[in-house]
């Protein structure tokens, strides 16, 4: 059984590199912006990928419970394998197959307490998914977050219409050549989606490799 669990785990180099920097931001956010949580902080992760982030954050923070989710069914066994490492503590729940464009009322039910969540976390999804997924992410966050809860997103972004540096411009061009519905999203558009769904843009953290972490709070 242990051997099968190890084989099931996938490893993404980007997740290995960015888990630490994202965790440093989350540490500040959990302390300064979600200090009012009574009991463990409930986090819904959208687009969990391999499952590395959920596992890393659960290992680093003792007072969180993460509900990972993924649209690509090929990744679910990997996420489940990482989650199994935390079966005793219960800090990473079994993954859910979630299509973020669907109504959250139709999402599969969590084995935990489910919504409302204190945080919705989404890393590296927006630029490699159609824009309708970004719209749906903000809509879902407005639905499943508690009042005062946070939407935290990580990835490359254009800031007020400007993509910097040149490497990100080329990256954006490559994404759009691969799929015209992909591309680096603009913070102006994200702020508009936030307002539509009762969320307020709060802060931007500059991250390694020309990425950013954005924080939105549910009003």
PyMOL CGO cylinders between C-alpha atoms (Angstrom):
from pymol import cmd
from pymol.cgo import CYLINDER

trace = [
    CYLINDER, 0.00, 0.00, 0.00, 2.77, 2.47, 0.91, 0.3, 1, 1, 1, 1, 1, 1,
    CYLINDER, 2.77, 2.47, 0.91, 4.56, 1.72, -2.36, 0.3, 1, 1, 1, 1, 1, 1,
    CYLINDER, 4.56, 1.72, -2.36, 1.39, 2.40, -4.37, 0.3, 1, 1, 1, 1, 1, 1,
    CYLINDER, 1.39, 2.40, -4.37, 0.92, 5.70, -2.53, 0.3, 1, 1, 1, 1, 1, 1,
    CYLINDER, 0.92, 5.70, -2.53, 4.44, 6.78, -3.43, 0.3, 1, 1, 1, 1, 1, 1,
    CYLINDER, 4.44, 6.78, -3.43, 3.92, 5.88, -7.08, 0.3, 1, 1, 1, 1, 1, 1,
    CYLINDER, 3.92, 5.88, -7.08, 0.66, 7.82, -7.24, 0.3, 1, 1, 1, 1, 1, 1,
    CYLINDER, 0.66, 7.82, -7.24, 2.28, 11.08, -6.17, 0.3, 1, 1, 1, 1, 1, 1,
    CYLINDER, 2.28, 11.08, -6.17, 3.13, 13.48, -8.97, 0.3, 1, 1, 1, 1, 1, 1,
    CYLINDER, 3.13, 13.48, -8.97, 5.69, 16.24, -8.53, 0.3, 1, 1, 1, 1, 1, 1,
    CYLINDER, 5.69, 16.24, -8.53, 5.62, 19.58, -10.33, 0.3, 1, 1, 1, 1, 1, 1,
    CYLINDER, 5.62, 19.58, -10.33, 8.89, 21.51, -10.26, 0.3, 1, 1, 1, 1, 1, 1,
    CYLINDER, 8.89, 21.51, -10.26, 7.04, 24.84, -10.06, 0.3, 1, 1, 1, 1, 1, 1,
    CYLINDER, 7.04, 24.84, -10.06, 5.08, 23.72, -7.00, 0.3, 1, 1, 1, 1, 1, 1,
    CYLINDER, 5.08, 23.72, -7.00, 8.30, 22.56, -5.35, 0.3, 1, 1, 1, 1, 1, 1,
    CYLINDER, 8.30, 22.56, -5.35, 9.84, 25.99, -5.95, 0.3, 1, 1, 1, 1, 1, 1,
    CYLINDER, 9.84, 25.99, -5.95, 6.92, 28.20, -5.02, 0.3, 1, 1, 1, 1, 1, 1,
    CYLINDER, 6.92, 28.20, -5.02, 5.44, 26.37, -2.01, 0.3, 1, 1, 1, 1, 1, 1,
    CYLINDER, 5.44, 26.37, -2.01, 7.83, 28.10, 0.39, 0.3, 1, 1, 1, 1, 1, 1,
    CYLINDER, 7.83, 28.10, 0.39, 7.30, 31.67, -0.86, 0.3, 1, 1, 1, 1, 1, 1,
    CYLINDER, 7.30, 31.67, -0.86, 3.51, 31.22, -0.99, 0.3, 1, 1, 1, 1, 1, 1,
    CYLINDER, 3.51, 31.22, -0.99, 3.56, 29.80, 2.55, 0.3, 1, 1, 1, 1, 1, 1,
    CYLINDER, 3.56, 29.80, 2.55, 5.43, 32.89, 3.76, 0.3, 1, 1, 1, 1, 1, 1,
    CYLINDER, 5.43, 32.89, 3.76, 2.60, 35.06, 2.44, 0.3, 1, 1, 1, 1, 1, 1,
    CYLINDER, 2.60, 35.06, 2.44, -0.03, 32.75, 3.90, 0.3, 1, 1, 1, 1, 1, 1,
    CYLINDER, -0.03, 32.75, 3.90, 1.67, 32.96, 7.28, 0.3, 1, 1, 1, 1, 1, 1,
    CYLINDER, 1.67, 32.96, 7.28, 1.22, 36.73, 7.27, 0.3, 1, 1, 1, 1, 1, 1,
    CYLINDER, 1.22, 36.73, 7.27, -2.32, 36.48, 5.94, 0.3, 1, 1, 1, 1, 1, 1,
    CYLINDER, -2.32, 36.48, 5.94, -3.38, 33.89, 8.52, 0.3, 1, 1, 1, 1, 1, 1,
    CYLINDER, -3.38, 33.89, 8.52, -1.98, 36.00, 11.35, 0.3, 1, 1, 1, 1, 1, 1,
    CYLINDER, -1.98, 36.00, 11.35, -2.93, 39.50, 10.23, 0.3, 1, 1, 1, 1, 1, 1,
    CYLINDER, -2.93, 39.50, 10.23, -6.09, 39.04, 8.15, 0.3, 1, 1, 1, 1, 1, 1,
    CYLINDER, -6.09, 39.04, 8.15, -7.71, 35.86, 9.49, 0.3, 1, 1, 1, 1, 1, 1,
    CYLINDER, -7.71, 35.86, 9.49, -6.83, 36.16, 13.15, 0.3, 1, 1, 1, 1, 1, 1,
    CYLINDER, -6.83, 36.16, 13.15, -10.53, 36.11, 14.07, 0.3, 1, 1, 1, 1, 1, 1,
    CYLINDER, -10.53, 36.11, 14.07, -10.98, 32.42, 13.18, 0.3, 1, 1, 1, 1, 1, 1,
    CYLINDER, -10.98, 32.42, 13.18, -12.39, 30.30, 15.98, 0.3, 1, 1, 1, 1, 1, 1,
    CYLINDER, -12.39, 30.30, 15.98, -10.86, 26.86, 15.58, 0.3, 1, 1, 1, 1, 1, 1,
    CYLINDER, -10.86, 26.86, 15.58, -8.92, 25.66, 12.51, 0.3, 1, 1, 1, 1, 1, 1,
    CYLINDER, -8.92, 25.66, 12.51, -8.90, 27.92, 9.46, 0.3, 1, 1, 1, 1, 1, 1,
    CYLINDER, -8.90, 27.92, 9.46, -10.96, 26.21, 6.74, 0.3, 1, 1, 1, 1, 1, 1,
    CYLINDER, -10.96, 26.21, 6.74, -9.36, 26.52, 3.30, 0.3, 1, 1, 1, 1, 1, 1,
    CYLINDER, -9.36, 26.52, 3.30, -10.84, 25.43, -0.03, 0.3, 1, 1, 1, 1, 1, 1,
    CYLINDER, -10.84, 25.43, -0.03, -8.13, 25.03, -2.67, 0.3, 1, 1, 1, 1, 1, 1,
    CYLINDER, -8.13, 25.03, -2.67, -9.31, 25.30, -6.26, 0.3, 1, 1, 1, 1, 1, 1,
    CYLINDER, -9.31, 25.30, -6.26, -7.12, 23.68, -8.95, 0.3, 1, 1, 1, 1, 1, 1,
    CYLINDER, -7.12, 23.68, -8.95, -4.90, 21.78, -6.53, 0.3, 1, 1, 1, 1, 1, 1,
    CYLINDER, -4.90, 21.78, -6.53, -2.82, 20.24, -9.31, 0.3, 1, 1, 1, 1, 1, 1,
    CYLINDER, -2.82, 20.24, -9.31, -0.49, 17.57, -7.96, 0.3, 1, 1, 1, 1, 1, 1,
    CYLINDER, -0.49, 17.57, -7.96, -1.52, 18.12, -4.33, 0.3, 1, 1, 1, 1, 1, 1,
    CYLINDER, -1.52, 18.12, -4.33, 1.92, 19.38, -3.26, 0.3, 1, 1, 1, 1, 1, 1,
    CYLINDER, 1.92, 19.38, -3.26, 0.70, 22.78, -2.08, 0.3, 1, 1, 1, 1, 1, 1,
    CYLINDER, 0.70, 22.78, -2.08, -2.00, 21.39, 0.20, 0.3, 1, 1, 1, 1, 1, 1,
    CYLINDER, -2.00, 21.39, 0.20, 0.43, 18.93, 1.75, 0.3, 1, 1, 1, 1, 1, 1,
    CYLINDER, 0.43, 18.93, 1.75, 3.16, 21.52, 2.24, 0.3, 1, 1, 1, 1, 1, 1,
    CYLINDER, 3.16, 21.52, 2.24, 0.87, 24.09, 3.81, 0.3, 1, 1, 1, 1, 1, 1,
    CYLINDER, 0.87, 24.09, 3.81, -0.71, 21.52, 6.11, 0.3, 1, 1, 1, 1, 1, 1,
    CYLINDER, -0.71, 21.52, 6.11, 2.76, 20.49, 7.28, 0.3, 1, 1, 1, 1, 1, 1,
    CYLINDER, 2.76, 20.49, 7.28, 3.76, 24.08, 7.93, 0.3, 1, 1, 1, 1, 1, 1,
    CYLINDER, 3.76, 24.08, 7.93, 0.58, 25.34, 9.60, 0.3, 1, 1, 1, 1, 1, 1,
    CYLINDER, 0.58, 25.34, 9.60, -0.92, 23.33, 12.42, 0.3, 1, 1, 1, 1, 1, 1,
    CYLINDER, -0.92, 23.33, 12.42, -4.24, 25.17, 12.69, 0.3, 1, 1, 1, 1, 1, 1,
    CYLINDER, -4.24, 25.17, 12.69, -5.63, 24.80, 9.16, 0.3, 1, 1, 1, 1, 1, 1,
    CYLINDER, -5.63, 24.80, 9.16, -7.81, 22.26, 7.37, 0.3, 1, 1, 1, 1, 1, 1,
    CYLINDER, -7.81, 22.26, 7.37, -7.48, 22.20, 3.58, 0.3, 1, 1, 1, 1, 1, 1,
    CYLINDER, -7.48, 22.20, 3.58, -10.10, 20.86, 1.20, 0.3, 1, 1, 1, 1, 1, 1,
    CYLINDER, -10.10, 20.86, 1.20, -8.22, 20.28, -2.08, 0.3, 1, 1, 1, 1, 1, 1,
    CYLINDER, -8.22, 20.28, -2.08, -10.06, 20.06, -5.40, 0.3, 1, 1, 1, 1, 1, 1,
    CYLINDER, -10.06, 20.06, -5.40, -9.21, 19.57, -9.06, 0.3, 1, 1, 1, 1, 1, 1,
    CYLINDER, -9.21, 19.57, -9.06, -10.96, 19.56, -12.42, 0.3, 1, 1, 1, 1, 1, 1,
    CYLINDER, -10.96, 19.56, -12.42, -8.47, 17.24, -14.14, 0.3, 1, 1, 1, 1, 1, 1,
    CYLINDER, -8.47, 17.24, -14.14, -9.38, 13.76, -12.92, 0.3, 1, 1, 1, 1, 1, 1,
    CYLINDER, -9.38, 13.76, -12.92, -5.88, 12.51, -13.78, 0.3, 1, 1, 1, 1, 1, 1,
    CYLINDER, -5.88, 12.51, -13.78, -4.52, 14.48, -10.81, 0.3, 1, 1, 1, 1, 1, 1,
    CYLINDER, -4.52, 14.48, -10.81, -6.98, 13.26, -8.18, 0.3, 1, 1, 1, 1, 1, 1,
    CYLINDER, -6.98, 13.26, -8.18, -5.01, 10.14, -7.24, 0.3, 1, 1, 1, 1, 1, 1,
    CYLINDER, -5.01, 10.14, -7.24, -1.87, 12.22, -6.69, 0.3, 1, 1, 1, 1, 1, 1,
    CYLINDER, -1.87, 12.22, -6.69, -3.74, 14.70, -4.49, 0.3, 1, 1, 1, 1, 1, 1,
    CYLINDER, -3.74, 14.70, -4.49, -5.26, 11.81, -2.55, 0.3, 1, 1, 1, 1, 1, 1,
    CYLINDER, -5.26, 11.81, -2.55, -1.80, 10.31, -2.02, 0.3, 1, 1, 1, 1, 1, 1,
    CYLINDER, -1.80, 10.31, -2.02, -0.48, 13.57, -0.57, 0.3, 1, 1, 1, 1, 1, 1,
    CYLINDER, -0.48, 13.57, -0.57, -3.64, 13.91, 1.54, 0.3, 1, 1, 1, 1, 1, 1,
    CYLINDER, -3.64, 13.91, 1.54, -3.09, 10.41, 2.92, 0.3, 1, 1, 1, 1, 1, 1,
    CYLINDER, -3.09, 10.41, 2.92, 0.11, 11.65, 4.55, 0.3, 1, 1, 1, 1, 1, 1,
    CYLINDER, 0.11, 11.65, 4.55, -2.10, 13.81, 6.77, 0.3, 1, 1, 1, 1, 1, 1,
    CYLINDER, -2.10, 13.81, 6.77, -4.80, 11.24, 7.50, 0.3, 1, 1, 1, 1, 1, 1,
    CYLINDER, -4.80, 11.24, 7.50, -3.97, 11.17, 11.21, 0.3, 1, 1, 1, 1, 1, 1,
    CYLINDER, -3.97, 11.17, 11.21, -4.05, 14.94, 11.67, 0.3, 1, 1, 1, 1, 1, 1,
    CYLINDER, -4.05, 14.94, 11.67, -6.98, 15.43, 9.28, 0.3, 1, 1, 1, 1, 1, 1,
    CYLINDER, -6.98, 15.43, 9.28, -5.49, 18.67, 7.98, 0.3, 1, 1, 1, 1, 1, 1,
    CYLINDER, -5.49, 18.67, 7.98, -5.83, 17.67, 4.29, 0.3, 1, 1, 1, 1, 1, 1,
    CYLINDER, -5.83, 17.67, 4.29, -9.18, 16.19, 3.29, 0.3, 1, 1, 1, 1, 1, 1,
    CYLINDER, -9.18, 16.19, 3.29, -9.71, 13.78, 0.37, 0.3, 1, 1, 1, 1, 1, 1,
    CYLINDER, -9.71, 13.78, 0.37, -9.86, 15.75, -2.91, 0.3, 1, 1, 1, 1, 1, 1,
    CYLINDER, -9.86, 15.75, -2.91, -13.07, 16.76, -4.61, 0.3, 1, 1, 1, 1, 1, 1,
    CYLINDER, -13.07, 16.76, -4.61, -13.63, 16.75, -8.37, 0.3, 1, 1, 1, 1, 1, 1,
    CYLINDER, -13.63, 16.75, -8.37, -14.75, 20.35, -8.85, 0.3, 1, 1, 1, 1, 1, 1,
    CYLINDER, -14.75, 20.35, -8.85, -15.54, 22.16, -12.08, 0.3, 1, 1, 1, 1, 1, 1,
    CYLINDER, -15.54, 22.16, -12.08, -15.33, 25.76, -10.92, 0.3, 1, 1, 1, 1, 1, 1,
    CYLINDER, -15.33, 25.76, -10.92, -17.70, 26.88, -13.69, 0.3, 1, 1, 1, 1, 1, 1,
    CYLINDER, -17.70, 26.88, -13.69, -20.52, 24.87, -12.11, 0.3, 1, 1, 1, 1, 1, 1,
    CYLINDER, -20.52, 24.87, -12.11, -22.82, 26.23, -9.39, 0.3, 1, 1, 1, 1, 1, 1,
    CYLINDER, -22.82, 26.23, -9.39, -21.20, 25.52, -5.99, 0.3, 1, 1, 1, 1, 1, 1,
    CYLINDER, -21.20, 25.52, -5.99, -24.55, 24.05, -4.92, 0.3, 1, 1, 1, 1, 1, 1,
    CYLINDER, -24.55, 24.05, -4.92, -23.85, 21.25, -7.42, 0.3, 1, 1, 1, 1, 1, 1,
    CYLINDER, -23.85, 21.25, -7.42, -20.28, 20.57, -6.31, 0.3, 1, 1, 1, 1, 1, 1,
    CYLINDER, -20.28, 20.57, -6.31, -19.57, 17.24, -4.57, 0.3, 1, 1, 1, 1, 1, 1,
    CYLINDER, -19.57, 17.24, -4.57, -19.85, 17.38, -0.81, 0.3, 1, 1, 1, 1, 1, 1,
    CYLINDER, -19.85, 17.38, -0.81, -16.77, 17.62, 1.37, 0.3, 1, 1, 1, 1, 1, 1,
    CYLINDER, -16.77, 17.62, 1.37, -16.03, 14.94, 3.94, 0.3, 1, 1, 1, 1, 1, 1,
    CYLINDER, -16.03, 14.94, 3.94, -15.31, 17.86, 6.27, 0.3, 1, 1, 1, 1, 1, 1,
    CYLINDER, -15.31, 17.86, 6.27, -17.72, 20.54, 7.38, 0.3, 1, 1, 1, 1, 1, 1,
    CYLINDER, -17.72, 20.54, 7.38, -17.83, 22.22, 3.95, 0.3, 1, 1, 1, 1, 1, 1,
    CYLINDER, -17.83, 22.22, 3.95, -18.69, 25.88, 3.36, 0.3, 1, 1, 1, 1, 1, 1,
    CYLINDER, -18.69, 25.88, 3.36, -18.59, 28.57, 4.45, 0.3, 1, 1, 1, 1, 1, 1,
    CYLINDER, -18.59, 28.57, 4.45, -14.81, 28.67, 4.18, 0.3, 1, 1, 1, 1, 1, 1,
    CYLINDER, -14.81, 28.67, 4.18, -12.37, 31.12, 5.74, 0.3, 1, 1, 1, 1, 1, 1,
    CYLINDER, -12.37, 31.12, 5.74, -10.21, 31.12, 2.60, 0.3, 1, 1, 1, 1, 1, 1,
    CYLINDER, -10.21, 31.12, 2.60, -10.41, 30.10, -1.03, 0.3, 1, 1, 1, 1, 1, 1,
    CYLINDER, -10.41, 30.10, -1.03, -6.92, 29.52, -2.43, 0.3, 1, 1, 1, 1, 1, 1,
    CYLINDER, -6.92, 29.52, -2.43, -6.15, 29.25, -6.15, 0.3, 1, 1, 1, 1, 1, 1,
    CYLINDER, -6.15, 29.25, -6.15, -2.62, 29.01, -7.51, 0.3, 1, 1, 1, 1, 1, 1,
    CYLINDER, -2.62, 29.01, -7.51, -1.57, 29.07, -11.16, 0.3, 1, 1, 1, 1, 1, 1,
    CYLINDER, -1.57, 29.07, -11.16, -4.98, 28.46, -12.70, 0.3, 1, 1, 1, 1, 1, 1,
    CYLINDER, -4.98, 28.46, -12.70, -6.17, 31.69, -14.30, 0.3, 1, 1, 1, 1, 1, 1,
    CYLINDER, -6.17, 31.69, -14.30, -3.58, 31.97, -17.06, 0.3, 1, 1, 1, 1, 1, 1,
    CYLINDER, -3.58, 31.97, -17.06, -3.92, 28.34, -18.22, 0.3, 1, 1, 1, 1, 1, 1,
    CYLINDER, -3.92, 28.34, -18.22, -7.72, 28.19, -18.28, 0.3, 1, 1, 1, 1, 1, 1,
    CYLINDER, -7.72, 28.19, -18.28, -10.40, 30.03, -20.27, 0.3, 1, 1, 1, 1, 1, 1,
    CYLINDER, -10.40, 30.03, -20.27, -11.38, 33.39, -18.79, 0.3, 1, 1, 1, 1, 1, 1,
    CYLINDER, -11.38, 33.39, -18.79, -14.78, 31.98, -17.87, 0.3, 1, 1, 1, 1, 1, 1,
    CYLINDER, -14.78, 31.98, -17.87, -12.96, 29.98, -15.17, 0.3, 1, 1, 1, 1, 1, 1,
    CYLINDER, -12.96, 29.98, -15.17, -11.62, 33.20, -13.66, 0.3, 1, 1, 1, 1, 1, 1,
    CYLINDER, -11.62, 33.20, -13.66, -15.11, 34.70, -13.68, 0.3, 1, 1, 1, 1, 1, 1,
    CYLINDER, -15.11, 34.70, -13.68, -16.46, 31.53, -12.07, 0.3, 1, 1, 1, 1, 1, 1,
    CYLINDER, -16.46, 31.53, -12.07, -13.72, 31.51, -9.42, 0.3, 1, 1, 1, 1, 1, 1,
    CYLINDER, -13.72, 31.51, -9.42, -14.74, 34.95, -8.17, 0.3, 1, 1, 1, 1, 1, 1,
    CYLINDER, -14.74, 34.95, -8.17, -18.41, 34.03, -8.31, 0.3, 1, 1, 1, 1, 1, 1,
    CYLINDER, -18.41, 34.03, -8.31, -17.79, 30.84, -6.33, 0.3, 1, 1, 1, 1, 1, 1,
    CYLINDER, -17.79, 30.84, -6.33, -15.65, 32.66, -3.77, 0.3, 1, 1, 1, 1, 1, 1,
    CYLINDER, -15.65, 32.66, -3.77, -18.46, 35.14, -3.24, 0.3, 1, 1, 1, 1, 1, 1,
    CYLINDER, -18.46, 35.14, -3.24, -20.74, 32.20, -2.52, 0.3, 1, 1, 1, 1, 1, 1,
    CYLINDER, -20.74, 32.20, -2.52, -18.65, 29.83, -0.38, 0.3, 1, 1, 1, 1, 1, 1,
    CYLINDER, -18.65, 29.83, -0.38, -16.62, 32.31, 1.71, 0.3, 1, 1, 1, 1, 1, 1,
    CYLINDER, -16.62, 32.31, 1.71, -17.84, 33.52, 5.07, 0.3, 1, 1, 1, 1, 1, 1,
    CYLINDER, -17.84, 33.52, 5.07, -18.13, 37.25, 5.64, 0.3, 1, 1, 1, 1, 1, 1,
    CYLINDER, -18.13, 37.25, 5.64, -14.60, 38.52, 6.10, 0.3, 1, 1, 1, 1, 1, 1,
    CYLINDER, -14.60, 38.52, 6.10, -13.15, 35.43, 4.39, 0.3, 1, 1, 1, 1, 1, 1,
    CYLINDER, -13.15, 35.43, 4.39, -10.37, 35.74, 1.82, 0.3, 1, 1, 1, 1, 1, 1,
    CYLINDER, -10.37, 35.74, 1.82, -9.82, 34.78, -1.80, 0.3, 1, 1, 1, 1, 1, 1,
    CYLINDER, -9.82, 34.78, -1.80, -6.07, 34.31, -2.29, 0.3, 1, 1, 1, 1, 1, 1,
    CYLINDER, -6.07, 34.31, -2.29, -4.73, 33.85, -5.82, 0.3, 1, 1, 1, 1, 1, 1,
    CYLINDER, -4.73, 33.85, -5.82, -1.18, 33.29, -7.05, 0.3, 1, 1, 1, 1, 1, 1,
    CYLINDER, -1.18, 33.29, -7.05, 0.34, 33.46, -10.50, 0.3, 1, 1, 1, 1, 1, 1,
    CYLINDER, 0.34, 33.46, -10.50, 1.54, 35.89, -13.19, 0.3, 1, 1, 1, 1, 1, 1,
    CYLINDER, 1.54, 35.89, -13.19, -0.63, 39.00, -13.62, 0.3, 1, 1, 1, 1, 1, 1,
    CYLINDER, -0.63, 39.00, -13.62, -0.74, 42.16, -15.68, 0.3, 1, 1, 1, 1, 1, 1,
    CYLINDER, -0.74, 42.16, -15.68, -1.00, 45.17, -13.36, 0.3, 1, 1, 1, 1, 1, 1,
    CYLINDER, -1.00, 45.17, -13.36, -3.32, 47.88, -14.63, 0.3, 1, 1, 1, 1, 1, 1,
    CYLINDER, -3.32, 47.88, -14.63, -2.86, 46.71, -18.20, 0.3, 1, 1, 1, 1, 1, 1,
    CYLINDER, -2.86, 46.71, -18.20, 0.93, 46.33, -18.07, 0.3, 1, 1, 1, 1, 1, 1,
    CYLINDER, 0.93, 46.33, -18.07, 2.71, 42.97, -18.27, 0.3, 1, 1, 1, 1, 1, 1,
    CYLINDER, 2.71, 42.97, -18.27, 6.24, 43.06, -16.92, 0.3, 1, 1, 1, 1, 1, 1,
    CYLINDER, 6.24, 43.06, -16.92, 9.01, 42.04, -17.46, 0.3, 1, 1, 1, 1, 1, 1,
    CYLINDER, 9.01, 42.04, -17.46, 9.73, 41.05, -21.06, 0.3, 1, 1, 1, 1, 1, 1,
    CYLINDER, 9.73, 41.05, -21.06, 9.83, 37.37, -20.10, 0.3, 1, 1, 1, 1, 1, 1,
    CYLINDER, 9.83, 37.37, -20.10, 6.23, 37.55, -18.93, 0.3, 1, 1, 1, 1, 1, 1,
    CYLINDER, 6.23, 37.55, -18.93, 5.23, 39.24, -22.19, 0.3, 1, 1, 1, 1, 1, 1,
    CYLINDER, 5.23, 39.24, -22.19, 6.75, 36.34, -24.12, 0.3, 1, 1, 1, 1, 1, 1,
    CYLINDER, 6.75, 36.34, -24.12, 5.12, 33.88, -21.73, 0.3, 1, 1, 1, 1, 1, 1,
    CYLINDER, 5.12, 33.88, -21.73, 1.72, 35.47, -22.36, 0.3, 1, 1, 1, 1, 1, 1,
    CYLINDER, 1.72, 35.47, -22.36, 2.25, 35.34, -26.11, 0.3, 1, 1, 1, 1, 1, 1,
    CYLINDER, 2.25, 35.34, -26.11, 3.18, 31.68, -25.89, 0.3, 1, 1, 1, 1, 1, 1,
    CYLINDER, 3.18, 31.68, -25.89, 0.09, 30.86, -23.85, 0.3, 1, 1, 1, 1, 1, 1,
    CYLINDER, 0.09, 30.86, -23.85, -2.22, 32.59, -26.31, 0.3, 1, 1, 1, 1, 1, 1,
    CYLINDER, -2.22, 32.59, -26.31, -0.53, 30.86, -29.25, 0.3, 1, 1, 1, 1, 1, 1,
    CYLINDER, -0.53, 30.86, -29.25, -1.14, 27.53, -27.54, 0.3, 1, 1, 1, 1, 1, 1,
    CYLINDER, -1.14, 27.53, -27.54, -4.77, 28.37, -26.70, 0.3, 1, 1, 1, 1, 1, 1,
    CYLINDER, -4.77, 28.37, -26.70, -6.39, 31.75, -27.52, 0.3, 1, 1, 1, 1, 1, 1,
    CYLINDER, -6.39, 31.75, -27.52, -8.57, 31.45, -24.39, 0.3, 1, 1, 1, 1, 1, 1,
    CYLINDER, -8.57, 31.45, -24.39, -5.50, 31.36, -22.13, 0.3, 1, 1, 1, 1, 1, 1,
    CYLINDER, -5.50, 31.36, -22.13, -3.30, 34.27, -21.10, 0.3, 1, 1, 1, 1, 1, 1,
    CYLINDER, -3.30, 34.27, -21.10, -2.07, 36.42, -18.22, 0.3, 1, 1, 1, 1, 1, 1,
    CYLINDER, -2.07, 36.42, -18.22, -5.01, 38.17, -16.56, 0.3, 1, 1, 1, 1, 1, 1,
    CYLINDER, -5.01, 38.17, -16.56, -5.16, 41.88, -15.72, 0.3, 1, 1, 1, 1, 1, 1,
    CYLINDER, -5.16, 41.88, -15.72, -5.67, 43.05, -12.15, 0.3, 1, 1, 1, 1, 1, 1,
    CYLINDER, -5.67, 43.05, -12.15, -8.15, 45.67, -13.41, 0.3, 1, 1, 1, 1, 1, 1,
    CYLINDER, -8.15, 45.67, -13.41, -10.48, 42.95, -14.68, 0.3, 1, 1, 1, 1, 1, 1,
    CYLINDER, -10.48, 42.95, -14.68, -10.01, 40.89, -11.51, 0.3, 1, 1, 1, 1, 1, 1,
    CYLINDER, -10.01, 40.89, -11.51, -10.94, 43.83, -9.31, 0.3, 1, 1, 1, 1, 1, 1,
    CYLINDER, -10.94, 43.83, -9.31, -14.11, 44.28, -11.36, 0.3, 1, 1, 1, 1, 1, 1,
    CYLINDER, -14.11, 44.28, -11.36, -15.02, 40.61, -10.95, 0.3, 1, 1, 1, 1, 1, 1,
    CYLINDER, -15.02, 40.61, -10.95, -14.37, 40.93, -7.25, 0.3, 1, 1, 1, 1, 1, 1,
    CYLINDER, -14.37, 40.93, -7.25, -16.76, 43.85, -6.85, 0.3, 1, 1, 1, 1, 1, 1,
    CYLINDER, -16.76, 43.85, -6.85, -19.48, 41.99, -8.77, 0.3, 1, 1, 1, 1, 1, 1,
    CYLINDER, -19.48, 41.99, -8.77, -19.30, 39.21, -6.18, 0.3, 1, 1, 1, 1, 1, 1,
    CYLINDER, -19.30, 39.21, -6.18, -19.05, 41.16, -2.96, 0.3, 1, 1, 1, 1, 1, 1,
    CYLINDER, -19.05, 41.16, -2.96, -15.27, 40.97, -2.71, 0.3, 1, 1, 1, 1, 1, 1,
    CYLINDER, -15.27, 40.97, -2.71, -12.84, 43.82, -2.13, 0.3, 1, 1, 1, 1, 1, 1,
    CYLINDER, -12.84, 43.82, -2.13, -9.26, 43.85, -3.42, 0.3, 1, 1, 1, 1, 1, 1,
    CYLINDER, -9.26, 43.85, -3.42, -6.94, 44.25, -0.43, 0.3, 1, 1, 1, 1, 1, 1,
    CYLINDER, -6.94, 44.25, -0.43, -3.30, 43.67, -1.27, 0.3, 1, 1, 1, 1, 1, 1,
    CYLINDER, -3.30, 43.67, -1.27, -0.69, 42.45, -3.74, 0.3, 1, 1, 1, 1, 1, 1,
    CYLINDER, -0.69, 42.45, -3.74, 2.47, 40.59, -2.78, 0.3, 1, 1, 1, 1, 1, 1,
    CYLINDER, 2.47, 40.59, -2.78, 5.35, 40.49, -5.26, 0.3, 1, 1, 1, 1, 1, 1,
    CYLINDER, 5.35, 40.49, -5.26, 6.70, 36.95, -5.52, 0.3, 1, 1, 1, 1, 1, 1,
    CYLINDER, 6.70, 36.95, -5.52, 9.75, 35.25, -7.04, 0.3, 1, 1, 1, 1, 1, 1,
    CYLINDER, 9.75, 35.25, -7.04, 9.87, 34.49, -10.77, 0.3, 1, 1, 1, 1, 1, 1,
    CYLINDER, 9.87, 34.49, -10.77, 7.73, 37.54, -11.64, 0.3, 1, 1, 1, 1, 1, 1,
    CYLINDER, 7.73, 37.54, -11.64, 4.59, 36.18, -10.00, 0.3, 1, 1, 1, 1, 1, 1,
    CYLINDER, 4.59, 36.18, -10.00, 2.21, 37.84, -7.55, 0.3, 1, 1, 1, 1, 1, 1,
    CYLINDER, 2.21, 37.84, -7.55, -0.18, 36.89, -4.79, 0.3, 1, 1, 1, 1, 1, 1,
    CYLINDER, -0.18, 36.89, -4.79, -3.46, 38.81, -4.71, 0.3, 1, 1, 1, 1, 1, 1,
    CYLINDER, -3.46, 38.81, -4.71, -5.76, 39.08, -1.68, 0.3, 1, 1, 1, 1, 1, 1,
    CYLINDER, -5.76, 39.08, -1.68, -9.51, 39.80, -1.85, 0.3, 1, 1, 1, 1, 1, 1,
    CYLINDER, -9.51, 39.80, -1.85, -11.84, 39.96, 1.16, 0.3, 1, 1, 1, 1, 1, 1,
    CYLINDER, -11.84, 39.96, 1.16, -15.55, 39.12, 1.20, 0.3, 1, 1, 1, 1, 1, 1,
    CYLINDER, -15.55, 39.12, 1.20, -17.60, 42.05, 2.45, 0.3, 1, 1, 1, 1, 1, 1,
]
cmd.load_cgo(trace, "trace")
